[in-house]
Each structure stands twice: as structure tokens, then as C-alpha cells.
Amino acid sequence: MDTAAERLESIRSRIEKARSRFGAPPERVELVAVSKTFDATAIRPFLDAGQRVFGENRVQEAQGKWPELRASYVGIELHLIGPLQTNKAREAVALFDVIQTVDRDKLAGVLKAEMERAGRQLPVFVQVNIGLEAQKAGIAPAEAVAFVERCRTEHRLQVEGLMCIPPDGEPAGPYFAHLAVVGREAKVAKLSMGMSGDFETAIAMGSTHVRVGTALFGAR
Ligand SMILES: *Cc1c(COP(=O)(O)O)cnc(C)c1O
């Protein structure tokens, strides 16, 4: 079995290769290491190998491991990449550094209030339901530009980008391309798209944040 450091190096080099190969490469692609379902012991080797940006999709699960890890490593940046209920917003603002899953006005308003209360202005991404799937979270693509605008002007959130999870079992490229178009219209600089199976395609379409779990940590 290869080590955490070797897997990290292999993914980083694939990211860099994809980034430099395509027409208008993003200047920088951030690797968000998705550590959901893995405990602190499994995460430490990645921190030891220098990885600092991680993604978790449940507030409660993240609370169980990240305070301890933050106490031993400096510079950790934790992204929330799973759906957020408004009653967990306070805990999310206290624990995370970036919220990638803002997708409705009620949540945007509650997040702003909690950020003000905590004195912590976190950057956020708006999640777009790019395949218009009933079971997936996210704002509809056609409503995304207006929603980003409301997040900025009414809710006064710092919207940095868009995030999507394309439908399973279909080529992801066209969905990534669509998110990039919406991102340009919404005037956001960042796109969080691409996972273990398709991050190179996502980078070709302009992704700035790839969320890689299985290819680093193994099967869940
Ligand atoms: C689990 C998860 C990922 C990582 O998926 P892999 O296929 O394991 O790389 C990325 N994004 C979100 C939102 C996830 O929930």
C-alpha cells in the first residue's frame, strides 16, 4: 500500500499537469482533501505530509476530530462541502473556514447573522444544483446569478465562487462547462468542481477547487 505522502504527491502532480495543459488554465488549483468518514488518526499522515486544506460534509462529524487536529497543526483550512441546516449554522461558523454549500436565502441570512455574532466573516461558495436533480441540494442554475447577487447585496456575504456535484453516471464535462458559464455571469472568481473520478476534466473547464476523497484516503 502506498503512503499518504505518495498519494498526495501523485494527486498534486496530476492536478498540476492538468492545470498546465489546458487552454486558459486557472492560475491556481486548490486541492481540498475530503476526509469525511476518516478519523483523526487517518488524517494525521496527510497533515504530516503538508496538506492543509480539507473538506468535511457533516458539522457534527467534523466537530469530533478537527478541534484536536487544529491544536497540533497550524494553518488548517476547513471547508464545509455538505448540506447545512440553519440550526447548525452557529457551530459551522465556529468550526469551518469556508462554507461551500450556501443555496437558499434563509441559510444565507442566518449565516450572516452568525458570522456577525462570532466576529468571523467567512468566504462562501454558492452550491448550484447543476443537474437539476430532485435529491440534490443547490440553487437551480437559472436562479444562481440572481441568488449570488442577493447574497452579496442583501445578505452581505463574501461570495467567492460556485460549487456543484454533477449527476452520477453521466459524463461530467458538460455540467462543469455549464457551471463555468454561470460563474462568469455571476462574476465569481472560483469554481469548486471535480472529485476523485473527474478532477482533471473539471480543471480543463476552469475548476479552482477540486474536492478529492477516495483517491487520497481510500474507499469509504
Ligand atoms: C464525498 C465528497 C467528495 C469526494 O468524493 P470522492 O469521489 O471520494 O473524491 C467531493 N465532494 C463532495 C460534496 C462530497 O460529499
The ligand as an SDF file (V2000), in Angstrom:
LIG
                    3D

 15 15  0  0  0  0  0  0  0  0999 V2000
  -17.5120   12.8790   -0.6970 C   0  0  0  0  0  0  0  0  0  0  0  0
  -17.4810   14.1350   -1.4770 C   0  0  0  0  0  0  0  0  0  0  0  0
  -16.4180   14.4100   -2.3640 C   0  0  0  0  0  0  0  0  0  0  0  0
  -15.2450   13.4550   -2.5950 C   0  0  0  0  0  0  0  0  0  0  0  0
  -15.6350   12.4450   -3.4550 O   0  0  0  0  0  0  0  0  0  0  0  0
  -14.5610   11.3210   -3.9520 P   0  0  0  0  0  0  0  0  0  0  0  0
  -15.2360   10.7120   -5.1100 O   0  0  0  0  0  0  0  0  0  0  0  0
  -14.3740   10.3990   -2.7960 O   0  0  0  0  0  0  0  0  0  0  0  0
  -13.3120   12.0300   -4.3100 O   0  0  0  0  0  0  0  0  0  0  0  0
  -16.4380   15.6140   -3.0340 C   0  0  0  0  0  0  0  0  0  0  0  0
  -17.4350   16.4990   -2.8740 N   0  0  0  0  0  0  0  0  0  0  0  0
  -18.4710   16.2670   -2.0350 C   0  0  0  0  0  0  0  0  0  0  0  0
  -19.5300   17.3010   -1.9110 C   0  0  0  0  0  0  0  0  0  0  0  0
  -18.5280   15.0870   -1.3240 C   0  0  0  0  0  0  0  0  0  0  0  0
  -19.5690   14.8760   -0.4980 O   0  0  0  0  0  0  0  0  0  0  0  0
  1  2  1  0
  2  3  1  0
  2 14  2  0
  3  4  1  0
  3 10  2  0
  4  5  1  0
  5  6  1  0
  6  7  2  0
  6  8  1  0
  6  9  1  0
 10 11  1  0
 11 12  2  0
 12 13  1  0
 12 14  1  0
 14 15  1  0
M  END
$$$$
